[in-house]
Amino acid sequence: MILWTGLGLGAGLVAGFTLSEWIGDVNRVRVRGVARRLREGAPIRLTSSASARAVEAALQAEPRLAGIRIETMAVARGVVELRGWVPTRAARAIAGRTALAAPGIESVINSLLVRGEDDLTRTGDSRATDQSA
């Protein structure tokens, strides 16, 4: 009986030391971080088409963008591209911020063009007009 007790105690100590080395430095900051992540839950992961639908809904709900036709293209999970023409730079910025604030969206490629700025052609300008870089 004493032999088995000693073996059980020894095995428990070895397992405890092994786990402490494997888990690493457990301290108050790490425990609080784990608890916070457990409370918040996993981030929303949308499919690419669901990402586009979420952004479309957010853009339609924004009253400052009423009447402006903005096309949303799904690029990847949580990534969308905005295309179309807007009347002002402010509308372009509002659309980009609104799209980025939609749930599950991680990145927005804002390819919106501003009327009166991006549609003007320059005469006598020999510089390249492609600004897609």
Backbone torsions as a table, in degrees:
resi	resn	phi	psi	omega
1	MET	NA	-44.8	179.6
2	ILE	-66.9	-36.0	178.3
3	LEU	-61.6	-45.7	-179.7
4	TRP	-67.3	-36.9	177.2
5	THR	-63.4	-44.2	179.1
6	GLY	-64.3	-41.4	177.6
7	LEU	-65.4	-39.4	178.7
8	GLY	-65.3	-42.3	178.6
9	LEU	-65.0	-43.4	178.9
10	GLY	-63.8	-43.8	179.1
11	ALA	-64.2	-37.8	177.7
12	GLY	-64.6	-41.8	178.4
13	LEU	-64.9	-43.4	179.1
14	VAL	-62.7	-44.5	179.1
15	ALA	-63.0	-40.2	179.1
16	GLY	-63.5	-45.9	178.5
17	PHE	-64.8	-40.4	179.6
18	THR	-63.8	-45.6	179.2
19	LEU	-65.1	-38.3	-179.9
20	SER	-65.4	-36.4	176.4
21	GLU	-71.3	-35.8	-178.5
22	TRP	-71.5	-44.0	-178.6
23	ILE	-72.8	-35.7	178.2
24	GLY	97.8	-159.9	-175.7
25	ASP	-74.5	102.4	177.1
26	VAL	-92.8	118.4	178.4
27	ASN	-137.5	177.8	-174.6
28	ARG	-61.6	-39.8	-179.1
29	VAL	-63.8	-44.9	-179.9
30	ARG	-66.2	-39.1	179.5
31	VAL	-65.2	-41.9	177.9
32	ARG	-64.3	-39.4	178.6
33	GLY	-63.0	-43.0	178.0
34	VAL	-64.5	-43.3	179.4
35	ALA	-62.2	-40.4	179.1
36	ARG	-64.2	-44.6	179.5
37	ARG	-64.5	-34.9	177.8
38	LEU	-68.7	-36.7	178.3
39	ARG	-68.5	-41.4	-177.0
40	GLU	-72.5	-31.2	-178.6
41	GLY	82.8	179.1	-178.4
42	ALA	-75.3	146.0	176.8
43	PRO	-65.8	154.3	-179.5
44	ILE	-70.1	127.6	177.7
45	ARG	-117.7	106.4	-179.8
46	LEU	-95.1	153.5	170.2
47	THR	-70.6	168.1	-177.8
48	SER	-63.6	-41.2	179.6
49	SER	-70.1	-35.4	176.8
50	ALA	-67.8	-31.9	175.8
51	SER	-62.4	-45.7	179.4
52	ALA	-63.4	-41.4	179.2
53	ARG	-65.4	-38.8	179.0
54	ALA	-63.8	-41.0	179.3
55	VAL	-69.3	-41.4	177.6
56	GLU	-58.5	-42.7	179.2
57	ALA	-64.7	-40.8	179.5
58	ALA	-66.2	-40.5	179.7
59	LEU	-67.7	-37.9	178.7
60	GLN	-69.3	-28.0	-180.0
61	ALA	-80.6	-13.3	-179.4
62	GLU	-82.2	112.5	-176.2
63	PRO	-66.3	-27.5	-179.3
64	ARG	-71.5	-12.3	179.2
65	LEU	-107.8	14.3	-178.5
66	ALA	-62.9	133.6	177.8
67	GLY	85.0	-2.5	179.1
68	ILE	-99.9	126.9	-179.2
69	ARG	-90.3	112.4	179.2
70	ILE	-119.1	126.8	179.5
71	GLU	-92.5	132.1	176.7
72	THR	-110.0	128.4	-179.9
73	MET	-114.1	128.4	176.4
74	ALA	-75.4	128.3	178.8
75	VAL	-104.4	-48.3	179.7
76	ALA	-160.5	-177.5	176.6
77	ARG	-59.9	120.0	177.4
78	GLY	76.1	7.4	-179.1
79	VAL	-126.5	126.3	178.8
80	VAL	-131.1	158.8	175.0
81	GLU	-118.9	134.2	177.2
82	LEU	-99.0	132.0	179.6
83	ARG	-133.0	151.3	176.7
84	GLY	134.9	-169.0	-178.5
85	TRP	-117.5	137.4	176.5
86	VAL	-125.4	156.6	-175.8
87	PRO	-76.4	-28.1	-175.1
88	THR	-140.5	164.9	174.2
89	ARG	-65.0	-34.4	179.1
90	ALA	-61.9	-42.5	178.5
91	ALA	-63.3	-37.6	177.5
92	ARG	-62.4	-45.0	179.8
93	ALA	-66.7	-41.6	179.2
94	ILE	-61.9	-42.9	179.8
95	ALA	-62.8	-43.0	179.2
96	GLY	-63.6	-44.5	179.6
97	ARG	-67.4	-39.7	179.0
98	THR	-63.3	-42.8	179.5
99	ALA	-64.1	-42.1	-178.8
100	LEU	-68.5	-26.6	180.0
101	ALA	-81.1	-9.5	179.3
102	ALA	-65.5	143.1	-178.0
103	PRO	-61.2	133.2	176.9
104	GLY	86.9	-1.9	-178.6
105	ILE	-93.0	125.6	-178.8
106	GLU	-103.4	-28.8	-176.2
107	SER	-151.2	143.9	178.6
108	VAL	-127.7	129.2	173.3
109	ILE	-98.1	107.1	-174.6
110	ASN	-92.3	97.1	179.3
111	SER	-103.4	21.3	179.0
112	LEU	-69.1	141.6	179.2
113	LEU	-109.7	146.6	-177.4
114	VAL	-99.6	124.9	177.9
115	ARG	-65.5	138.3	179.9
116	GLY	89.9	-13.0	177.2
117	GLU	-119.6	-53.8	-174.9
118	ASP	-84.4	-11.0	-179.3
119	ASP	-102.4	2.5	178.8
120	LEU	-80.5	139.2	175.1
121	THR	-106.0	139.7	179.9
122	ARG	-99.8	131.0	177.8
123	THR	-91.8	139.2	178.6
124	GLY	77.4	6.0	179.4
125	ASP	-95.8	116.1	-175.7
126	SER	-92.6	3.7	178.5
127	ARG	-72.2	154.3	178.6
128	ALA	-67.8	142.9	-177.7
129	THR	-98.2	-8.0	-179.8
130	ASP	-76.3	117.3	-179.0
131	GLN	-115.6	29.3	-174.0
132	SER	-82.5	-1.3	-178.1
133	ALA	-73.4	NA	NA
